[in-house]
Structure formats: structure tokens, C-alpha cells
């Protein structure tokens, strides 16, 4: 069965009798002329649409449906426009203040001792790593360069090549080196022939300090390995009371509780000075 709609002359021949038939049966009346004419034209339109399979063949309706996109159906939800302010943020006409970063000043640590003067041994500090310009662990020649002109090493000789003595300005400094030539121990004594003071620790303890001052400054003191274990023995010139500072032994020698400190010993290997330096 041919289902194609009529076209061309066939279509015209079919429409003419249909129009005539409709017009013959549409009897006009004066009082309803306008409405009747509208009805007749409406019926003709319906017949034409039915005869052409939806009006496509008449050219009354555009035929290119495929290439045109359908308009989106209206949505009940209104389109949300982008907002310049985040959700929940207050809207303000005031300009956003620009924060200028401020740096918090770093507190400068307070030094326990003022910088020392190379020419004045009384300003040198005895610590677990050095005595004034002389540092433990350094080579002897490099560490004693600064001592020349301040202290002298010509006043005595010693048969022990690992011991050297430097004296002057109220100070006797003994330096002990290891087999590799590096300094491993230092000894500080005072010279009685002058009023110049020798170096002291950061707590102000050095040769000439009392035992009471020593114990107040270092409450953790213990007897060194060379001290007589008998507390009744007061004469102990080669032993003493020791503590640990910066990882090194710092030992204070005294001849008894009623005598002042006569030597401060700093060492990375021994907690007390030897009985003889030159043996």
C-alpha cells in the first residue's frame, strides 16, 4: 500500500473538490458571517492538514526539524547567578583592609659574660670548651698564637713535651696536649706576685674564690677521683671538687675547706689534674 502523501498536480486535483464541497455546505448567515467564515476556513485548514499528513507537503510548516535544537523547557528553579561574596559572608561596601605583615622581634640572648679583652686575662672566661682565646680540641700552635705578647712561655722549661706553661698578668696557664697535638686539658692558676686577677668561670669562680662561694655557685659538685675519700682529710692539694660544663670536666682544687681555690682544671679526658705536669 502506497502511504506517500499526494504531491504536485495530484494534490491540487484532490484539494479543489474538497474546497468546493466545504463551501457548498457552509450556508452563510448575515448575523453570523464573520464567525461562519472563520469556521469554514478552520475546517479547510483541518482538512488540509489531514490530507497532507500534518501539513508538511503544503509548505506551511518548516520541514527542517532535524537541524534545529529544541528550546529548553522552562524550569521552576530560578538560575542562580554567581555571587562575588561567599555563601554566608556579610556583604559590605567597605573596602577589604590590606594587612601588612609585622615581624616579631627576636629577643637577643643576654650574655653571661661581656666580650673578653685579649690583653686582659681577668676578662677571660673558663668554660668546658675554652679558656679565653685557647680552645680545647685545637692544635697547640694555632691556639697559642694569640697568647704571644700577652703571656710568656719562656720562664721555665719542662721535660714533658705535651705540657707547656704560659705566665703573665696574674695568670699561670698550663696547656696539655694529646698524642695528636690537640689540646685536651687546661689549668688556670693565679700568680701571687701581682694584683692582677686570673680568669674565672661564668659564675665568677676562679683561683682565690672561697669554698663557700664555690659550693653556692655549683651545688652539684662531687669529689674528684684523686680526692681522698675520707671527709676528715682537709689537706688535698691535688684533688678537688668537680662538675661537668659543656661536656667537659671542670675541677676546682683546694687544700682544704678553709683555703681558697688554687687551681681550676678543664679537661675532656680526666676529672683532676696530674700530681706532676713534667713527669
PyMOL commands that set and color helices and strands:
alter all, ss='L'
color gray80, all
select helices_A, chain A and resi 8-25+30-51+121-123+140-147+211-217
alter helices_A, ss='H'
color red, helices_A
select strands_A, chain A and resi 125-126+130-131+134-135+163-168+171-177+183-190+200-201+222-223+241-245+248-254+261-267
alter strands_A, ss='S'
color yellow, strands_A
deselect
rebuild
show_as cartoon
